């Protein structure tokens, strides 16, 4: 079984263009989300203790952010407009010098709204390039 998992790891890593040794599997999406939020905050702990996310993220993200609040982080939860949209400007306006992480889904799993990830990434790189996205 180990040989099969390592072969799958190489296949996925090749598709993503990354080193197979840096690709980790989790048991489910919730575990992966929890791990990603906590790891990003740990990685950027010296930058600050602020997170920006949306109020319509998957519950795995929202619960991770609530847990980070209990660890002393401040979380800004952005509310979509009446059509369920979030703008890049809305996200970037919430980013501060101490923002360690911005977490925004690409497509909302309930409404189907597509969020402007590329615009957020470009704006974040210009505004606060040390913030993880």
N, C-alpha and C positions, 0 to 999 in steps of 0.2 A: 504494500500500500504506500509506503514511504516513497518508493521510486515513482509511482503514479502521481503522487502529490507534487513531487519535485518537477516532473515533466509538465504538469499543468501550470505550475508556477513559472517555468521557463516560457511556456506558450503565452500566458497572460503578460509576462514581462516584455516579451518580444513585441506583442501587439501594442503595449503602452510605451515602448521605447525606454524602458528602465532596467536597472540591474535586478536580476531575479532575487539576489540576496536581500534586497531592500523591500521586497513585496511580501506583505503579511496577509494572511487570511484570518477572518474572524468567523464566529459561529453564526452570526446573523447581522442584518443591517443595524439593528439597535446597538449591538455591541460595538460595531464599527463606528457609529456616530458618537457614542459615549467616549470611546477611545480617542477619536479625532479631536473632539472638543477639548478634552482634558489634556491631550498631548500638545495641542496648539497653545493652550494657555500656559502650560509648563514651559514650552519652548520660548514664549514671549513674555515670561513673567517679569523680566527686567524692564520691558517697555512700558507695561502698565497692567491694570486690572479692570479693563473695560471691554465689553463684548457688544457688537451690534448684530442683531438678527431680526427676523420678521415675526410678527405675531401669528403667522400662518404656516410656520415650519412644521415638519412632521413632529409628532409628540416625542420622539427619541431625541431630537435636537432641543426642543423646548424643555424637556425634563433635565437634560444635561446642563442647560443654561441655568435653570433654577437651582441645580445642585452647585454650580459654580458661584451663584449668588450667596449660598450658605458658606462658601469658602472665602467670601470677602470680595467677590467680583461685583461690579455694577453692570447690569445688562440693559441695553436700550432695545425695546421691542417695537419695531416699526409696524404701523397699521396700514394695510392697503386701502386704496380709495374704494368707492362704491362699486367699481368693476372688478375689484380684486387685484389691481395692479400696484406694483411698487416701482418707483423710478430710481434711476442711478443717482440723481440729485438728492433724493430723499435719503438714500443710504450714505452718500458721501457727506451730507450735512450733519449726519449723526456721528461721523468719525471724528475722534479727538486725538491729540498727541499721545494719549495713554491708551488708545484702543489696541489691544493685543490681537483681536480676532474679529473678522466679519464673516458671518455664516448666513448665506442666502441660497436657497434651493434654485435650481435651474427652472424646473417646471413644478407648479403646485400640484400635488397628487390628488386634490379634490376638485379644484376649479379648472385645471388645465392652463392657467395663466403662465406664460413664459416670462421670466424675470430677466432684466438686461445685464446678464453676467459679464459680458465682454466690456460693456461701458463701465460697469462698476470696477472691474479689474484695471482698466486703463486709468480711471480717475483715482483709484486707490494708490496705484503705482506713482502717480504724480503727487498726490496729497500726503500720503504717509506710507512710503514703500516698505517700512519694517512691519507693518500690520499684516498678519497672515489672513489669507482669504481662501 
